[in-house]
């Protein structure tokens, strides 16, 4: 007659619970020791009783077992994170491929291709969408043209202002030139009056109309004269051309 199945639950009787704990603890420690020896495994076992008493077993040392456990747990966690991250990006890539396929199909339909599978309602919706797109394009085009026209008008106004300023400066320069010409003509008239006074004793008379005619004076060589004339001394001749 075999043993009956024991229900795995908390033992209510404290004495029976303590006896069961001692037996199973010793059996667990024995199995851990046998596992470490037979399989050359590094085993660490920690048990706390209900009263808080510590029972432990380590095939090498509990510290090395715990350090190895922490390292292995961290590596396992990193591996899980990598795997989860790879799965996440694979999912994202699949979603992006689906979106790209949908966008390509919509683009072909907007270009008037692959319309055979569409219903009348789909075609009407596509036509409305194209009309709305055209309205948006025209509106943007008009806005850009208006902006460019305003900019050209502004530049034209600035150029007009610059031309006005240059015209004013040119008028000022013309007035200054006229003043300078008046001063020059006045000084020339004064110089002409002085020259006429100095030329008059020698028998020259130059009118105002002849004052601007160039006058060339040439020094002539003395001619051979008679003995009577030589006594008077040499005489220079000036010829007016």
ZIRAUR-V849297 format. One record per residue. RES is the residue in one small letter. PHI is phi in whole degrees, -180 to 180 (999 if undefined). PSI is psi as a letter, one per 30 degrees, with the letter a starting at -180 (none if undefined). Layout:
BEGIN
RES_PHI_PSI ; RES_PHI_PSI
END
This chain:
BEGIN
x_999_k ; x_-81_l ; x_-74_k ; x_-79_l ; x_-71_k ; x_-96_k ; x_-73_k ; x_-83_j ; x_-158_l ; x_-66_k ; x_-82_k ; x_-71_e ; x_-73_k ; x_-67_e ; x_-67_e ; x_-63_e ; x_-64_e ; x_-68_e ; x_-64_e ; x_-64_e ; x_-60_e ; x_-64_e ; x_-65_e ; x_-71_f ; x_-65_e ; x_-63_e ; x_-66_e ; x_-67_e ; x_-64_e ; x_-65_e ; x_-63_e ; x_-65_e ; x_-66_e ; x_-65_e ; x_-63_e ; x_-66_e ; x_-79_e ; x_-70_e ; x_-104_g ; x_53_h ; x_-104_l ; x_-94_j ; x_-118_k ; x_-134_k ; x_-128_k ; x_-127_k ; x_-131_k ; x_-116_k ; x_-77_l ; x_-65_f ; x_-88_f ; x_93_g ; x_-83_k ; x_-96_k ; x_-134_k ; x_-145_l ; x_-149_k ; x_-142_k ; x_-70_e ; x_-115_d ; x_-149_k ; x_-64_e ; x_-66_e ; x_-66_e ; x_-65_e ; x_-67_e ; x_-62_e ; x_-65_e ; x_-64_e ; x_-62_e ; x_-64_e ; x_-65_e ; x_-67_e ; x_-65_e ; x_-63_e ; x_-64_e ; x_-66_e ; x_-64_e ; x_-64_e ; x_-64_e ; x_-64_e ; x_-63_e ; x_-63_e ; x_-67_e ; x_-67_e ; x_-62_e ; x_-62_e ; x_-63_e ; x_-71_e ; x_-64_e ; x_-65_e ; x_-63_e ; x_-63_e ; x_-63_e ; x_-64_e ; x_-66_e ; x_-63_e ; x_-64_e ; x_-63_e ; x_-64_e ; x_-62_e ; x_-65_e ; x_-67_e ; x_-63_e ; x_-65_e ; x_-64_e ; x_-64_e ; x_-63_e ; x_-67_e ; x_-67_f ; x_-85_g ; x_85_g ; x_-113_l ; x_53_h ; x_-100_g ; x_-66_e ; x_-88_g ; x_-93_k ; x_-86_l ; x_-63_e ; x_-65_e ; x_-64_e ; x_-66_e ; x_-65_e ; x_-63_e ; x_-65_e ; x_-65_e ; x_-63_e ; x_-64_e ; x_-65_e ; x_-63_e ; x_-64_e ; x_-65_e ; x_-64_e ; x_-62_e ; x_-64_e ; x_-65_e ; x_-63_e ; x_-63_e ; x_-66_e ; x_-64_e ; x_-62_e ; x_-65_e ; x_-66_e ; x_-65_e ; x_-62_e ; x_-63_e ; x_-65_e ; x_-63_e ; x_-62_e ; x_-67_e ; x_-65_e ; x_-62_e ; x_-63_e ; x_-65_e ; x_-63_e ; x_-64_e ; x_-64_e ; x_-64_e ; x_-61_e ; x_-63_e ; x_-64_e ; x_-64_e ; x_-62_e ; x_-64_e ; x_-63_e ; x_-64_e ; x_-63_e ; x_-63_e ; x_-65_e ; x_-63_e ; x_-63_e ; x_-66_e ; x_-65_e ; x_-64_e ; x_-63_e ; x_-64_e ; x_-64_e ; x_-63_e ; x_-65_e ; x_-63_e ; x_-61_e ; x_-64_e ; x_-66_e ; x_-63_e ; x_-65_e ; x_-68_e ; x_-67_e ; x_-64_e ; x_-64_e ; x_-65_e ; x_-65_e ; x_-64_e ; x_-65_e ; x_-67_e ; x_-60_e ; x_-66_e ; x_-80_f ; x_-86_f ; x_-54_e ; x_-61_f ; x_-93_g ; x_93_g ; x_-99_k ; x_-132_j ; x_-119_k ; x_-83_l ; x_-66_e ; x_-72_f ; x_-90_f ; x_-69_f ; x_-94_f ; x_-82_k ; x_-67_k ; x_-116_k ; x_-110_k ; x_-108_k ; x_-125_k ; x_-86_j ; x_-97_l ; x_-73_k ; x_-66_k ; x_-92_l ; x_-73_k ; x_-119_l ; x_-74_l ; x_-64_e ; x_-69_e ; x_-73_e ; x_-64_f ; x_-70_f ; x_-79_f ; x_102_l ; x_-67_k ; x_-126_k ; x_-90_k ; x_-110_k ; x_-114_k ; x_-108_k ; x_-99_k ; x_-106_none
END
